[in-house]
């Protein structure tokens, strides 16, 4: 199952990308709110507001990169899951699954008596 560790690590990477995206989007929203507040302050210079908007734009580009990486990684992980399901479908015989289900139901019925 050495490959399983690789796939688990890959899944962890996808989860980390997702968490990073969440943090970046929260920062993006805060920057937008800060820029809006700065724009309403009469003492704020237009250059300060422009600089804030440039920071927002730069962060937006980073967010786009993370989304692209996440979509690509997720697509590859989905392919792995489908391949694994296909292999399982070929290997598992329906009568064994039926026996497993029947045994589980019998066990539950006996517990409730």
C-alpha positions in Angstrom: 0.0 0.0 0.0 2.9 2.4 -0.6 0.9 4.1 -3.2 -1.8 4.7 -0.7 0.5 6.9 1.3 1.3 9.0 -1.8 -2.5 9.4 -2.4 -3.1 10.4 1.2 -0.3 13.0 1.0 -1.8 14.2 -2.3 -5.2 14.5 -0.6 -3.6 16.4 2.3 -2.1 18.8 -0.2 -5.5 19.4 -1.7 -6.9 20.1 1.8 -4.1 22.5 2.5 -4.8 24.3 -0.8 -8.4 24.6 0.2 -7.5 26.0 3.6 -5.1 28.5 2.0 -7.8 29.6 -0.4 -10.2 30.2 2.5 -7.6 32.3 4.3 -6.7 34.3 1.2 -10.4 35.0 0.4 -10.9 36.2 3.9 -7.9 38.5 3.6 -9.2 39.7 0.2 -12.5 40.6 1.8 -10.9 42.4 4.6 -8.7 44.4 2.2 -11.7 45.4 0.2 -13.5 46.6 3.3 -10.3 48.5 4.4 -10.0 50.1 1.0 -13.7 51.2 1.1 -13.2 52.7 4.5 -10.0 54.4 3.4 -11.9 55.8 0.4 -14.5 57.4 2.8 -11.9 59.1 4.9 -11.6 62.7 3.7 -7.9 62.9 4.8 -6.9 59.9 2.8 -4.9 60.5 -0.3 -6.0 59.1 -3.6 -2.6 57.4 -4.0 -3.3 55.6 -0.7 -6.6 54.2 -2.0 -4.9 53.3 -5.4 -2.2 51.4 -3.5 -4.8 49.6 -1.5 -6.5 48.6 -4.7 -3.2 47.4 -6.2 -2.7 45.1 -3.1 -6.2 43.8 -3.6 -5.6 43.1 -7.2 -2.3 41.4 -6.5 -4.0 39.2 -3.9 -6.8 38.4 -6.4 -4.1 37.1 -8.8 -2.7 34.8 -6.1 -6.2 33.6 -5.3 -6.7 32.8 -9.0 -3.5 30.8 -9.0 -4.6 28.8 -5.9 -8.0 28.1 -7.5 -6.3 26.8 -10.7 -3.9 24.6 -8.7 -6.9 23.3 -6.6 -9.0 22.6 -9.7 -6.1 20.7 -11.3 -5.3 18.7 -8.2 -8.9 17.9 -7.5 -9.4 16.7 -11.1 -6.4 14.3 -10.7 -7.7 13.1 -7.3 -11.1 12.5 -8.8 -9.5 10.4 -11.6 -7.7 8.3 -8.9 -11.0 7.8 -7.0 -12.8 6.7 -10.2 -10.0 4.3 -11.1 -10.1 2.8 -7.6 -13.8 2.4 -7.8 -13.5 0.6 -11.1 -10.9 -1.8 -9.7 -13.0 -2.4 -6.7 -16.0 -3.1 -8.9 -14.0 -5.7 -10.8 -12.6 -7.4 -7.7 -15.7 -7.5 -5.4 -18.2 -10.1 -6.2 -21.8 -9.2 -5.5 -22.6 -12.4 -3.5 -19.9 -11.5 -1.0 -21.3 -8.1 -0.5 -24.8 -9.6 -0.1 -23.5 -12.0 2.5 -21.8 -9.2 4.3 -25.0 -7.1 4.4 -27.1 -10.1 5.5 -24.7 -10.9 8.3 -24.7 -7.3 9.5 -28.5 -7.3 9.5 -28.7 -10.5 11.4 -26.3 -9.2 14.0 -28.4 -6.0 14.4 -31.6 -8.0 14.7 -30.0 -10.2 17.4 -28.8 -7.1 19.3 -32.4 -5.7 19.4 -34.0 -8.8 20.8 
